[in-house]
Amino acid sequence: MKKTKRAKVSKNTAYLTKRDLVRVASAAVRKASDDSMQIAGYVVKAENGWIVRENSDGSVIQIEKLKDYSKSRKLVLD
């Protein structure tokens, strides 16, 4: 049997896929976080069921525990 090579076909879709949205949103959040860290010297974010403050020196301060935190809960954008 002869092996065939599959041609990579670029898809130009007119709609936004979940994969595209996650990729673009993740990059935007990372850039905004990095920019905020440079300007203010800290970032406040949700992490592992807590609201935390991450300082530019790498220290992390837990501010408040989130209520009803569940890793299995999904974010739904309407």
Contacts in CASP RR format, 6 or more apart in sequence:
PFRMAT RR
TARGET T0000
AUTHOR 0000-0000-0000
METHOD contacts of the structure
MODEL  1
MKKTKRAKVSKNTAYLTKRDLVRVASAAVRKASDDSMQIAGYVVKAENGW
IVRENSDGSVIQIEKLKDYSKSRKLVLD
33 43 0 8 1.000
33 45 0 8 1.000
36 42 0 8 1.000
36 43 0 8 1.000
37 43 0 8 1.000
37 54 0 8 1.000
37 56 0 8 1.000
41 55 0 8 1.000
41 56 0 8 1.000
42 53 0 8 1.000
42 54 0 8 1.000
42 55 0 8 1.000
42 56 0 8 1.000
43 53 0 8 1.000
43 54 0 8 1.000
44 51 0 8 1.000
44 52 0 8 1.000
44 53 0 8 1.000
44 54 0 8 1.000
44 63 0 8 1.000
45 51 0 8 1.000
45 52 0 8 1.000
45 54 0 8 1.000
46 52 0 8 1.000
46 66 0 8 1.000
47 60 0 8 1.000
49 65 0 8 1.000
49 66 0 8 1.000
49 69 0 8 1.000
50 62 0 8 1.000
50 63 0 8 1.000
50 64 0 8 1.000
50 65 0 8 1.000
50 66 0 8 1.000
51 62 0 8 1.000
51 63 0 8 1.000
51 64 0 8 1.000
51 65 0 8 1.000
51 66 0 8 1.000
52 60 0 8 1.000
52 61 0 8 1.000
52 62 0 8 1.000
52 63 0 8 1.000
53 60 0 8 1.000
53 61 0 8 1.000
53 63 0 8 1.000
54 60 0 8 1.000
55 61 0 8 1.000
END
